[in-house]
């Protein structure tokens, strides 16, 4: 992975990408890249094109569009800290402008109501003068600002009235419930005593999940079986910062559901939805295990999963753009756990293209620039190919050399179905004990015509880790 170094533009307090000629947009307080000539009439503003969203500029520019990025303070901070991996960041180096927020915005963070911040009108004015024709959320931090910017520019977008419900898990759950979409019982509170009372009186003492309201990737998600564990979770999480740097003032206490977890990945235009792919996600508590792509035949057998996912999109008024819906299929019920109005993270688009002839990034680009594309489904693969993305897990902690990662990659590539290995370790090259998805050291793409081979290699990866894959590297470093 290669990440751009940020620098301070001479004579300003602006944090900008280097080797770019910058100027102040006329009539605004915005520092922007100096105008360049583009032939394309379509100009797409992407709010925080990070994680999977880093592939959007590549897909859109291949279709003749120009892309500019609106980088929220949270989004830029994630790039700088590499909290959200960008394995394909080099895709956005050509024809892609970084638009940082001004120092006032940086100090405040992204406002819940962007128009309340003094620089939002300047952003709208700049976007109008740039001729922006489409606004897309590139990742989770950009969802609300993308809604507001599209609304202010009178462009297609999701309603600002439900923006908060598309980010805040409590508001989301209540909105879905009122619309008749089944969701787990839950309570929002900052008080551990209230949480214990809810667990005991309303849920009958069954296990619960305690989680931040607006984080992602399993960050802060805690599974609790008794009062002591609930109180410990509140002690650890209340007042702490989530993955996006937002302080956890309140938490969501949710009934823990048992069953199989699916994620329905969609793109939408004017309320018409296309199911691009469905994956089955496996976890051990908050520690992510893998995403298994369902074949078209398997998707056809999951009508109830797809149906409730599309109902959730309508309830949250997700009429445009990408989304993915977590649906849990239990012994007695099918419920929606949560919804994200953005591209699915972690799953490499190339893996789904090779297995299914489609991926969410490419389909979002198609539908964004040509609404009729949603009526033309991609050609199904001629034969079934089985794929999954497996999260690597570390049980060790310490500095690690790039050469050592190369040795890990070589061992993994010996497995028959392993196609690619991506390391997500930050530039300080420090390995962490895996506790959630952001702390995973990497991911492995498995692809094969034999599903048993894929499953066997998944098991083999876990055996390598149990046998000391990561500990041996750190021990070798200490003795070298």
C-alpha positions as CSV (number, residue, x, y, z in Angstrom):
1,X,0.0,0.0,0.0
2,X,1.2,3.5,-0.8
3,X,-0.4,6.6,0.8
4,X,0.1,10.2,-0.2
5,X,2.0,12.3,2.3
6,X,0.1,15.4,3.4
7,X,1.7,18.8,3.7
8,X,0.7,22.4,4.7
9,X,0.2,24.7,1.7
10,X,2.7,27.7,1.9
11,X,1.2,30.7,3.6
12,X,-1.9,28.8,4.8
13,X,-3.1,26.4,7.5
14,X,-4.5,24.1,4.8
15,X,-3.6,20.4,4.8
16,X,-3.3,19.3,1.2
17,X,-2.0,16.6,-1.1
18,X,1.5,17.5,-2.4
19,X,2.6,18.1,-6.0
20,X,-0.7,19.8,-6.7
21,X,-1.1,23.5,-7.7
22,X,-3.6,25.0,-5.3
23,X,-5.6,28.3,-5.3
24,X,-8.5,29.9,-3.5
25,X,-11.8,29.3,-5.4
26,X,-13.1,32.7,-6.5
27,X,-15.7,34.1,-4.1
28,X,-15.1,31.4,-1.5
29,X,-12.8,30.6,1.4
30,X,-12.0,27.2,-0.1
31,X,-8.5,26.1,-1.1
32,X,-8.9,23.9,-4.2
33,X,-6.7,22.4,-6.9
34,X,-6.1,24.9,-9.8
35,X,-8.6,24.2,-12.6
36,X,-7.6,21.8,-15.3
37,X,-9.2,21.1,-18.6
38,X,-11.6,18.2,-18.7
39,X,-13.6,17.0,-21.7
40,X,-16.2,15.1,-19.7
41,X,-19.4,16.9,-18.9
42,X,-20.1,14.6,-15.9
43,X,-18.4,15.7,-12.7
44,X,-18.8,13.5,-9.6
45,X,-18.1,14.7,-6.1
46,X,-17.2,11.8,-3.9
47,X,-17.3,12.5,-0.1
48,X,-14.4,10.6,1.6
49,X,-13.4,8.2,-1.2
50,X,-11.6,5.8,1.2
51,X,-11.7,2.0,1.8
52,X,-13.7,0.4,-1.0
53,X,-14.7,3.8,-2.2
54,X,-11.1,4.5,-3.3
55,X,-12.0,2.5,-6.4
56,X,-14.8,4.8,-7.4
57,X,-12.7,7.5,-9.2
58,X,-11.1,4.7,-11.3
59,X,-14.5,3.3,-12.3
60,X,-16.1,6.6,-12.9
61,X,-13.2,8.1,-14.9
62,X,-13.1,5.0,-17.1
63,X,-16.7,5.9,-18.0
64,X,-15.7,9.5,-19.0
65,X,-16.4,11.3,-15.7
66,X,-14.2,13.7,-13.8
67,X,-14.0,13.2,-10.1
68,X,-13.4,15.5,-7.2
69,X,-13.2,14.6,-3.5
70,X,-14.8,16.4,-0.6
71,X,-12.7,15.2,2.3
72,X,-14.3,15.6,5.6
73,X,-12.1,16.1,8.6
74,X,-12.8,12.6,9.8
75,X,-12.2,11.1,6.4
76,X,-8.8,12.8,6.0
77,X,-7.8,11.8,9.5
78,X,-8.5,8.2,8.6
79,X,-6.3,8.5,5.5
80,X,-3.5,10.1,7.6
81,X,-3.7,7.4,10.3
82,X,-4.5,4.6,7.8
83,X,-7.3,3.5,10.1
84,X,-9.4,2.5,7.1
85,X,-7.2,0.7,4.6
86,X,-6.9,1.9,1.1
87,X,-5.2,-0.9,-0.8
88,X,-6.1,0.7,-4.2
89,X,-5.3,4.3,-3.4
90,X,-3.0,4.5,-6.4
91,X,-6.2,4.3,-8.6
92,X,-7.1,7.9,-7.6
93,X,-3.8,9.6,-8.4
94,X,-4.8,10.5,-11.9
95,X,-7.6,13.1,-12.6
96,X,-8.7,13.2,-8.9
97,X,-8.7,16.4,-6.8
98,X,-8.5,16.5,-3.1
99,X,-10.7,19.1,-1.6
100,X,-9.9,19.5,2.1
101,X,-12.1,21.4,4.5
102,X,-11.0,24.6,6.0
103,X,-9.4,24.9,9.5
104,X,-12.7,25.8,11.2
105,X,-14.3,22.6,9.9
106,X,-11.3,20.5,10.9
107,X,-11.5,21.7,14.5
108,X,-15.3,21.1,14.7
109,X,-15.5,17.8,12.9
110,X,-18.3,17.1,10.5
111,X,-21.4,18.8,11.8
112,X,-24.5,16.7,12.2
113,X,-26.3,19.5,10.2
114,X,-23.6,20.6,7.7
115,X,-25.5,23.8,6.9
116,X,-25.0,24.9,10.5
117,X,-21.3,25.2,9.8
118,X,-20.2,28.5,8.2
119,X,-18.2,26.9,5.4
120,X,-21.0,24.7,4.0
121,X,-22.4,27.5,1.7
122,X,-18.9,28.0,0.4
123,X,-18.6,24.3,-0.4
124,X,-22.0,24.5,-2.2
125,X,-20.9,27.6,-4.2
126,X,-17.6,25.9,-5.1
127,X,-19.4,22.7,-6.2
128,X,-21.8,24.7,-8.3
129,X,-19.0,26.6,-10.1
130,X,-17.2,23.3,-10.7
131,X,-20.4,22.0,-12.4
132,X,-20.8,19.0,-10.1
133,X,-23.4,16.7,-11.6
134,X,-23.4,13.8,-9.1
135,X,-22.6,13.4,-5.4
136,X,-21.6,10.1,-3.9
137,X,-20.7,8.9,-0.4
138,X,-17.3,7.2,-0.7
139,X,-17.4,5.7,2.8
140,X,-19.2,5.8,6.1
141,X,-18.0,9.3,7.4
142,X,-19.2,10.9,4.2
143,X,-22.8,9.7,4.2
144,X,-24.5,12.6,5.9
145,X,-22.5,15.3,4.1
146,X,-23.1,13.6,0.7
147,X,-26.9,13.8,1.4
148,X,-26.7,17.5,2.4
149,X,-24.5,18.5,-0.6
150,X,-26.7,16.7,-3.1
151,X,-29.8,18.3,-1.6
152,X,-28.2,21.8,-1.6
153,X,-27.2,21.3,-5.3
154,X,-30.6,20.0,-6.2
155,X,-29.0,16.8,-7.5
156,X,-30.3,13.2,-7.1
157,X,-29.6,12.0,-3.6
158,X,-31.1,10.5,-0.5
159,X,-33.4,12.6,1.7
160,X,-31.7,14.7,4.3
161,X,-34.6,14.2,6.7
162,X,-33.4,10.6,7.3
163,X,-29.7,11.2,7.0
164,X,-29.2,10.7,10.7
165,X,-31.2,7.4,10.6
166,X,-28.7,6.1,8.0
167,X,-25.8,6.7,10.4
168,X,-27.1,6.5,14.0
169,X,-27.9,2.9,14.9
170,X,-30.6,3.7,17.4
171,X,-32.4,6.1,15.1
172,X,-32.0,3.5,12.3
173,X,-33.5,0.7,14.4
174,X,-36.5,2.8,15.4
175,X,-37.1,4.0,11.9
176,X,-37.0,0.4,10.6
177,X,-39.3,-0.8,13.4
178,X,-41.9,1.9,12.7
179,X,-41.9,0.9,9.0
180,X,-42.6,-2.7,9.9
181,X,-39.1,-4.1,9.2
182,X,-38.1,-6.7,11.9
183,X,-35.2,-5.6,14.0
184,X,-33.8,-6.8,17.4
185,X,-35.1,-5.2,20.6
186,X,-32.7,-2.4,21.7
187,X,-32.2,0.5,24.0
188,X,-30.1,3.6,23.7
189,X,-28.6,4.8,26.9
190,X,-25.5,6.3,28.6
191,X,-26.4,4.7,32.0
192,X,-25.2,1.2,32.7
193,X,-27.9,0.8,35.4
194,X,-30.6,1.5,32.7
195,X,-28.9,-1.0,30.4
196,X,-28.9,-3.7,33.1
197,X,-32.6,-3.0,33.9
198,X,-33.4,-3.3,30.2
199,X,-31.4,-6.5,29.9
200,X,-33.1,-8.0,33.0
201,X,-36.7,-6.7,32.7
202,X,-37.3,-6.5,28.9
203,X,-35.0,-9.2,27.6
204,X,-35.2,-11.7,30.4
205,X,-31.5,-11.8,31.0
206,X,-30.7,-13.1,27.5
207,X,-27.3,-12.2,26.0
208,X,-26.9,-8.7,24.6
209,X,-24.6,-6.7,22.3
210,X,-23.4,-3.3,23.4
211,X,-22.1,-1.2,20.6
212,X,-21.3,2.4,19.6
213,X,-24.0,4.3,17.8
214,X,-22.1,5.3,14.7
215,X,-18.9,3.2,14.3
216,X,-18.2,0.4,11.9
217,X,-16.0,-2.7,11.4
218,X,-16.9,-4.2,14.7
219,X,-15.2,-1.4,16.5
220,X,-16.3,-1.3,20.2
221,X,-18.9,-4.1,19.7
222,X,-19.1,-6.1,23.0
223,X,-21.0,-9.3,23.7
224,X,-22.3,-9.5,27.2
225,X,-23.9,-12.4,29.1
226,X,-24.4,-10.9,32.6
227,X,-24.6,-7.7,34.6
228,X,-20.9,-7.5,35.3
229,X,-20.1,-7.7,31.6
230,X,-22.6,-5.0,30.7
231,X,-21.2,-2.6,33.3
232,X,-17.7,-3.3,32.1
233,X,-18.7,-2.6,28.5
234,X,-20.1,0.8,29.5
235,X,-17.1,1.6,31.6
236,X,-14.8,0.9,28.6
237,X,-16.9,2.6,25.9
238,X,-18.8,5.6,27.3
239,X,-16.6,8.6,26.8
240,X,-14.2,6.8,24.4
241,X,-13.7,7.6,20.8
242,X,-15.1,5.4,18.1
243,X,-13.3,4.4,14.8
244,X,-14.2,7.8,13.3
245,X,-13.1,9.9,16.2
246,X,-16.6,10.6,17.5
247,X,-17.0,10.4,21.3
248,X,-19.3,7.7,22.5
249,X,-21.8,9.6,24.7
250,X,-24.4,6.9,24.5
251,X,-24.4,3.2,23.5
252,X,-26.9,0.8,21.9
253,X,-27.9,-2.2,23.9
254,X,-29.3,-4.8,21.5
255,X,-30.7,-8.3,22.0
256,X,-28.1,-10.8,20.7
257,X,-29.6,-12.8,17.9
258,X,-28.3,-16.3,16.9
259,X,-28.3,-17.5,13.3
260,X,-26.6,-16.9,10.0
261,X,-25.6,-13.4,9.0
262,X,-25.9,-12.2,5.4
263,X,-25.1,-8.9,3.8
264,X,-27.1,-7.8,0.8
265,X,-25.1,-5.3,-1.4
266,X,-27.2,-3.1,-3.6
267,X,-27.1,-0.1,-5.9
268,X,-30.2,2.1,-6.4
269,X,-31.5,4.8,-8.7
270,X,-34.7,6.7,-8.1
271,X,-35.9,4.0,-5.7
272,X,-35.2,1.1,-8.0
273,X,-32.8,-1.4,-6.4
274,X,-30.4,-3.9,-7.9
275,X,-29.0,-6.7,-5.7
276,X,-25.4,-6.8,-6.9
277,X,-24.3,-9.6,-4.6
278,X,-25.0,-11.3,-1.3
279,X,-22.4,-12.5,1.1
280,X,-22.5,-14.7,4.2
281,X,-20.4,-13.2,7.0
282,X,-18.9,-15.2,9.8
283,X,-17.6,-13.8,13.0
284,X,-16.4,-14.9,16.4
285,X,-17.9,-12.3,18.7
286,X,-16.6,-9.0,17.3
287,X,-13.7,-10.6,15.6
288,X,-14.3,-10.8,11.9
289,X,-13.7,-14.2,10.2
290,X,-14.7,-14.1,6.5
291,X,-17.1,-13.1,3.8
292,X,-18.3,-15.9,1.5
293,X,-19.8,-14.8,-1.8
294,X,-23.1,-16.6,-2.5
295,X,-23.5,-18.0,-6.0
296,X,-26.4,-16.8,-8.1
297,X,-28.1,-20.1,-7.4
298,X,-27.7,-19.6,-3.6
299,X,-29.0,-16.0,-3.9
300,X,-32.2,-17.3,-5.6
301,X,-32.8,-19.5,-2.6
302,X,-32.6,-16.6,-0.2
303,X,-35.8,-14.7,-1.2
304,X,-36.6,-13.8,2.4
305,X,-33.2,-12.3,3.0
306,X,-33.3,-10.1,-0.2
307,X,-37.0,-9.1,0.5
308,X,-36.3,-7.8,4.0
309,X,-33.2,-6.0,2.8
310,X,-35.1,-4.1,0.1
311,X,-37.8,-3.2,2.6
312,X,-35.1,-1.7,4.9
313,X,-33.7,0.4,2.0
314,X,-37.2,1.8,1.3
315,X,-37.8,2.5,5.0
316,X,-34.6,4.5,5.3
317,X,-35.4,6.2,1.9
318,X,-32.1,5.0,0.3
319,X,-33.2,5.8,-3.2
320,X,-29.8,6.5,-4.8
321,X,-26.3,5.1,-4.5
322,X,-24.8,2.0,-2.9
323,X,-25.8,0.3,0.3
324,X,-25.5,-3.0,2.2
325,X,-27.9,-4.5,4.6
326,X,-27.0,-6.9,7.4
327,X,-29.7,-9.5,7.7
328,X,-29.7,-12.3,10.3
329,X,-31.6,-15.5,9.6
330,X,-32.4,-17.1,12.9
331,X,-34.4,-20.2,13.9
332,X,-37.6,-18.3,14.2
333,X,-37.1,-15.0,12.5
334,X,-35.3,-13.0,9.8
335,X,-34.2,-9.6,11.2
336,X,-32.3,-6.6,9.9
337,X,-29.3,-5.9,12.2
338,X,-28.2,-2.6,10.5
339,X,-27.9,-0.8,7.2
340,X,-25.1,1.2,5.7
341,X,-25.8,3.7,2.9
342,X,-22.4,3.1,1.2
343,X,-20.3,0.5,-0.5
344,X,-19.5,-2.6,1.5
345,X,-16.0,-2.5,3.1
346,X,-13.4,-5.2,3.3
347,X,-14.6,-7.3,0.3
348,X,-12.2,-6.7,-2.6
349,X,-14.2,-5.7,-5.8
350,X,-11.8,-7.8,-8.0
351,X,-12.8,-10.9,-6.1
352,X,-16.5,-10.5,-6.8
353,X,-15.7,-9.6,-10.4
354,X,-13.8,-12.8,-10.9
355,X,-16.4,-14.9,-9.2
356,X,-19.7,-13.3,-10.3
357,X,-18.8,-11.0,-13.3
358,X,-19.9,-8.0,-11.3
359,X,-19.0,-5.9,-8.3
360,X,-20.6,-3.1,-6.3
361,X,-18.1,-0.4,-7.3
362,X,-18.5,-1.0,-11.1
363,X,-22.3,-1.2,-10.8
364,X,-22.5,2.0,-8.8
365,X,-20.5,3.8,-11.5
366,X,-22.7,2.3,-14.2
367,X,-25.9,3.4,-12.5
368,X,-24.6,6.8,-11.4
369,X,-23.7,7.8,-14.9
370,X,-26.5,6.0,-16.8
371,X,-29.8,5.4,-14.9
372,X,-30.9,2.9,-17.5
373,X,-28.1,0.6,-16.5
374,X,-30.0,-0.6,-13.5
375,X,-32.4,-2.3,-15.9
376,X,-29.6,-4.3,-17.5
377,X,-28.1,-6.9,-15.2
378,X,-24.5,-8.1,-15.8
379,X,-24.1,-11.4,-17.6
380,X,-24.0,-14.3,-15.1
381,X,-20.9,-16.5,-15.1
382,X,-20.9,-19.6,-17.2
383,X,-19.9,-21.8,-14.3
384,X,-20.0,-21.6,-10.6
385,X,-16.9,-20.2,-9.0
386,X,-16.6,-20.1,-5.2
387,X,-15.0,-17.2,-3.4
388,X,-14.5,-15.8,0.0
389,X,-12.4,-13.1,1.7
390,X,-10.8,-14.2,4.9
391,X,-9.6,-11.8,7.5
392,X,-6.2,-12.5,9.0
393,X,-5.9,-12.6,12.7
394,X,-3.0,-11.9,14.9
395,X,-2.4,-13.1,18.4
396,X,0.8,-11.2,18.8
397,X,1.8,-7.5,19.1
398,X,5.0,-5.7,18.0
399,X,6.9,-4.2,15.2
400,X,7.2,-6.1,11.9
401,X,9.4,-5.7,8.8
402,X,8.0,-5.6,5.3
403,X,10.3,-8.5,4.4
404,X,8.5,-10.6,7.1
405,X,5.2,-9.8,5.6
406,X,6.5,-11.0,2.3
407,X,7.3,-14.3,4.0
408,X,3.8,-14.6,5.3
409,X,2.4,-13.9,1.8
410,X,4.6,-16.6,0.3
411,X,3.3,-19.2,2.8
412,X,-0.3,-18.2,2.2
413,X,0.0,-18.3,-1.6
414,X,1.1,-22.0,-1.4
415,X,-2.6,-22.8,-0.7
416,X,-4.4,-23.8,-3.9
417,X,-7.3,-21.4,-3.8
418,X,-5.4,-18.3,-2.5
419,X,-5.4,-15.6,-5.2
420,X,-4.2,-12.5,-3.5
421,X,-3.0,-11.4,0.0
422,X,-3.5,-7.8,1.2
423,X,-1.8,-6.5,4.3
424,X,-3.6,-3.7,6.1
425,X,-0.9,-2.9,8.7
426,X,-0.3,0.8,9.1
427,X,2.9,2.5,7.9
428,X,4.4,2.3,11.4
429,X,4.6,-1.5,10.6
430,X,3.3,-2.4,14.0
431,X,1.3,-5.6,14.4
432,X,-1.7,-5.5,16.8
433,X,-3.7,-8.3,18.5
434,X,-6.8,-8.6,16.4
435,X,-9.9,-7.5,18.3
436,X,-12.1,-6.2,15.4
437,X,-11.9,-5.6,11.7
438,X,-9.7,-2.5,11.7
439,X,-7.1,-4.3,13.7
440,X,-6.9,-7.3,11.3
441,X,-3.4,-7.4,9.8
442,X,-4.7,-8.2,6.4
443,X,-7.1,-10.3,4.2
444,X,-6.8,-13.2,1.9
445,X,-8.8,-13.7,-1.3
446,X,-9.8,-17.3,-2.0
447,X,-11.2,-18.4,-5.4
448,X,-11.7,-21.9,-6.8
449,X,-14.1,-24.0,-8.8
450,X,-14.2,-26.5,-5.9
451,X,-16.0,-25.2,-2.8
452,X,-14.4,-27.8,-0.6
453,X,-10.9,-26.5,-1.6
454,X,-11.9,-23.0,-0.6
455,X,-13.2,-24.3,2.8
456,X,-10.1,-26.4,3.3
457,X,-7.8,-23.4,2.7
458,X,-9.8,-21.3,5.0
459,X,-9.2,-23.9,7.7
460,X,-5.6,-24.1,6.8
461,X,-5.1,-20.3,7.2
462,X,-6.5,-20.5,10.8
463,X,-4.2,-23.5,11.5
464,X,-1.2,-21.5,10.4
465,X,-2.2,-18.7,12.7
466,X,-2.8,-21.1,15.7
467,X,0.6,-22.6,15.0
468,X,2.3,-19.3,15.5
469,X,2.4,-17.6,12.1
470,X,2.6,-14.1,13.6
471,X,4.4,-14.9,16.9
472,X,7.2,-16.7,15.0
473,X,7.8,-13.6,13.0
474,X,8.1,-11.4,16.1
475,X,10.3,-13.9,17.8
476,X,12.6,-14.1,14.7
477,X,12.9,-10.3,14.8
478,X,13.9,-10.3,18.5
479,X,16.6,-12.9,17.9
480,X,18.0,-11.4,14.7
